[in-house]
Amino acid sequence: MNTGVKYQRQNGSATSGAAGKRKPKARRARQRLLRYATRRRLWDRAARAMVSMGGLGIISSILLIFFYLFYEVLPLFGGANAGAAEILPQVVAGEAMWLEADPGAGVALRIDERGLASFYDLTTGNLLDNEALAAPAGAALTAMARDSAGSGLFAAGFDDGSVVMAGWNAAREAGSISPRLEYPLGPQSLAMLDGRAVRALGLRSGPGGVSIAAASDSGPLMLREQALDSTPPNLTALPRAGAEIRQREIVVGDIRPEQILLPQDPRWMLLLTATGELNLAAIGPGNPAEILDTVALTTATARLTRMRLLAGGMSLIAADDSGRAAQWFIVTEDGRASLKKVREFALFDNAVAALDVERSRRVFAAVSGNGELALVNVTAETVSFPGEWDGPAALVAALAPAGDLLLLEDAAGRLATWRIDNPHAEFSMAALWSETWYENYPEPALVWQATAADDALEPKYSLAPLTFGTLKAALYAMLFAAPLAICAAVFTGYFMPSGARRQIKPLIELMEALPTVVIGFLAGLWLAPLVDANLMALALGALLLPLGVLLASLAMARLPERLDLEWREGWQILALAPVLLLAGMVAWLLAPDVESLLFDGSLRDWLVQRWGLDYVSRNALIIGAAMGFAVIPAIYSIADDAIFTVPRHLSNGALAIGANHWQTLIWLILPAAAPGILSALMIGFGRAIGETMIVLMATGNTPIMDANLFEGMRSLAANLAIEIPESEVGSSHYRILFLASLVLLLFTFVINSAAELVRQRLRRKYRMI
Amino acid sequence: MKRSLANWLESGAPWVWLNAGAVTLCLTMVFGLLLLLGVKGLGHFWPRPVMQARYLAAEPPATIIGEFAASEIIDASELNSISLAEDNGAVERQLLKLGNRDISGGDFAWVLTGLLEDVGYPAELAVLERREWGNQYGYLSGLRQAGAPVLPVEASAGAGEARWSELHSRLDRARDLRREIERIERSIIADINFGMERLRLEERRLVFAGGDSADALRENARQRESFDAQYAEIRLRLLELNRQIQRDTALLRIADGSMVEIPVADIVRAYRPNAMGWAESLGVYLARLIEFLSGNPREANTEGGLLPALYGTTVMVMLMSVIVTPLGVVAAVYLSEYAPRGWLTRIIRVSVNNLAGVPSIVYGVFGLGFFIYLAGGEIDRLFYAESLPAPTFGTPGLLWASLTLALLTLPVVIVATEEGLGNVPASLREASLALGATQFETLWRVVLPLARPSMLTGLILAVARAAGEVAPLMLVGVVKLAPSLPLDTQFPYLHLEQQFMHLGYHVFDLATQSPNVEAAMPQAFATAFLLVALVTALNLSAVVLRGRLRERYRAMDT
């Protein structure tokens, strides 16, 4: 552009200097002028193109926020996928006693009936090594059990009554894998049943040590508890045996267990009999054990085919030959423990042939007799059928610890692997919003507990308590803010002369500028203790403040006529300041007396005792006041505009036919401005929904569902601020938090758009009037 | 009477008054809050008298020395451990700042006012503000230089004054020495480190390049030697300075009568509040205020200054302004001047408008996911592959915080600029076009200059919002204590990938994350006041600017 300017000047001087001279110079000048015009046109066009492109680009990049959030949330709905089954070249004989796959190490382990452990390379399928399980001489393998804590340890029982506990380790040396068995309790077998063949075996490891339970066809059950060295030499190594050993007999009556499960809670033991009945035994210090509950795991017509403890060792999954799989766990009600069938999945129309569980999520994989594969997350109740096995009937399945691979052994002795992609099994819309029965809970509940202190606890993703907390905070804030803001808007918008209004309005709007972190700080650390100590004064103040104002008004009305100041001037707001202060003072002074007179000395205690209301210091009352303070300006500003812009000739007309100002306001101005006030309320509500810092700092952030004014809450926004920095990128938790922020975004966006629509319509209407 | 009451009700006067009451209440809340912050925030720096008393509840009764911090009336039944003469309802207790945290473990204690005896304010009581462990209260009873007493320990009248002036001169000496040490550490050593790092990289480059580089390597080694020599020299100098600064110690007799020896170098400030007139108090007040604004934080942010937070906020906001202004103006110019008039543009305009109402935490989530994990992760993979898996840009930092806040404030700038562009009187545009100017020339020469103040308004509002916003920053870049400033004298000067401190987050941190809440509260109030003053000033200036602008257009239009 600058060149153009320069050119113009030169051009101007040239033409004036060339006046009256020969023609060619004039033509040149004209040509120059033409070129200049063309250049200007080009500039104009270029500017238009650039600004348009830039503007559209910038605006679309703001809108990118929607798409990006969608993009992060979308994988949650992807479900499970499985690749094609890959058949390993090795053919095995007999049925595996033990099958395990670890894609991390790239190794599969199979132990056959003779106790021979074979390691396979998962990628090539080659046999890496054979190693016999350390068995007592001449003894035959009779039973095996996996560690219910998911450590990868297993126990093997022999027909001479001895037991050995083992695990395996795949050391990678110079590119080759050399897996081998390890024996944390030593390779010598543990004598447990004095020569009686081990028929059923249970194993549990934990921070306290390992417990092994063994039973035979007759005689008492034996439980052995041994401490483990809690600090293994390195991360991948298996724990080592500690010194302390306790072994005791447990008499369980005439129950002959086929299978023993040791859940994570050391008080219980689960015994499965040959008839498919499951017994819950309390194995306290006393001997014999008390059988607390006995249930049939299947219906009368079906036969139990597979049973496993789920990850975490608190609940079990039982599958039968009618294609059903049911989750059971121990529920304690009124101090009585019983076994409850919590949910059931009708997976196939034929028998469940093979079943295995993941090590940390509540996910199991089941293969039917016809070869259908099902992946189920029990908590979220997500079921997917990602593939089908079209070989001979599957016998044993092994799901990798992280659930990313399934190893299958079929009746023809072939081993096959399936790559599985099931990253967000823990997510389902149902689990997000409706009541879910979690382990250790006596009944279904709505719980948000995404980051459990202990891996053994299942994560609980219910957005309901957070949404409830958000709405609770917003509603209490609106209860505080809406009357104040609208009343103030009515006064400044209608009664106040516009000169004074121009001064007062920015002052109230100043509240909006106050950083919410400061409001949250004052609410949490200044207001909360203050309210704690002066709850009664506050309640009295809420009563006395309006009363004081009314009294002041009455007093003014009783003043002699000549002193009756014109009340449209808006000076009341100054006159009322001392009145309010006085009323507040009176409330504060009266509070102790009223409290001791009516509420036995303490309103707080009275609320707790009389009404059973819990009282916490950082409660919804504080949030209501603090967040109300923050949303007042938003509501006030728009409501005031709505009232102010109602055309004056309307109210003048009403006044002319004899209505007083108040009547004009009630019957004319407010109905006309109602849509605007509504949109103000909506915008205020939208702000309250999304406000983060105030809720974060002024509540205890406990995700509970309780509408009690004196309890806290956790809102969606505060939850995001707390949890998202710590959540693992790409995990279900991370994406669910993104979903929560998408919900927030859409909700506020929709509410704001609706409010804007209402306002625009109103504006058009007034323009017509 | 009855009739007039009915009249009064019918006239609507009570309801009007109630409405007026709502306005008054709103204004009272605003000003009350500002007043509260002002009093608590600014009052904190005023030196308070230090009390000495005998506390009877202790067993045996002990002398306590401390500053009054707060008092409250509580029900006697809430106290359980203290034996009271009579159990009659309310008792008053007060919170005292006893200091001496290194000796007693905590520096605040609640005491019952009724059980204080012989309350007095001896003029000789001294407050020593220390670099670590908070304040120490007691009587200055001696000074030592290299272990030997400087002045005779005697109780004559003039001795106290002499000791004080001696202490102050030694404090000045220690301060000068400390300044020198800091200067050396900050500039000279940093320069040497930077030079060494440059040499190392140069060497690596030479080795990678191969070929005949023996000369260059030799030159390199020579330079390295000179750096090493410089460093050895500086190290000696530092050792010497550190020895010198440790020379003096002060002896303080504290509440329980025992003597405490404090290195003079550890004392930030020493004064006798009970003996000071208002002029001296003002001096201490100003000194503390200046330290607050220009010093580094001490003791987990509960003492000292907040320069890094102020600095970090400023740098972040400036960076954000640089990003948001051109983007916002271009988008606004497009929307107001070039976009076709139609429903699509209207929808876009409403959407942009509404984005200003979207919760800020959502922007934070977006910034974390999109900028940090996606864009930052990609940048790391492409340009900083050598330092992976330690992320360079794939972690919260200044750049991402500025970008996120730019996105957050973009609607504010767009809306304000568009309003300004729309308010430029049509007559001016028409005149310009009628003179033959193109649309762009009209825009560039006529419309934009006129709309410049409204752009400024938008920018000020954006800056005010950004300065006060904390929720998104918690996700994309702030930390409670940054080891270095985001803009300094070390290449590349502006450290876009570094995390920084922020005033708003400072308030959050002090209020909710501090282990020593009582000690953190005054600092939190002062920080909150500073933040509010900053944001309020910005907003008021925007309001004034906007008002003036409106007048100007009105004048132009007629």
Interface residues (C-beta under 8 A of the other chain):
Chain A: M1 R40 R41 W43 D44 A47 R48 V51 S52 G54 G55 L56 I58 I59 S61 I62 L63 L64 I65 Y68 L69 E72 P483 L484 A485 C487 A488 V490 F491 T492 F495 I504 P506 L507 I508 E509 L510 M511 A513 L514 P515 T516 V517 V518 G520 F521 L522 G524 L525 W526 A533 L545 P546 V549 L550 A552 S553 L554 M556 A557 R558 W567 G570 Q572 I573 L574 L576 A577 V579 L580 L581 P592 G601 S602 F629 I632 Y636 N660 H661 W662 Q663 L665 I666 I683 G686 R687 I689 G690 E691 T692 M693 L696 M697 A717 L720 A721 I724 P725 V729 L737 F738 S741 L744 L745 T748 F749 N752 S753 E756 L757
Chain B: S4 W8 E10 S11 G12 A13 P14 W15 V16 W17 L18 N19 A20 G21 A22 V23 T24 L25 C26 L27 T28 M29 V30 L33 L36 L37 E72 I74 D75 A90 L327 G328 V330 A331 A332 V333 Y334 L335 E337 Y338 A339 I348 V350 S351 V352 N353 N354 L355 G357 V358 P359 S360 I361 V362 Y363 G364 V365 F366 L368 G369 F370 Y373 L407 L410 P411 T438 Q439 F440 E441 L443 W444 A464 A467 G468 E469 V470 A471 M474 L475 G504 Y505 V507 F508 A511 T512 V517 M521 A524 A528 L531 V532 V535 T536 L538 N539 L540 V543
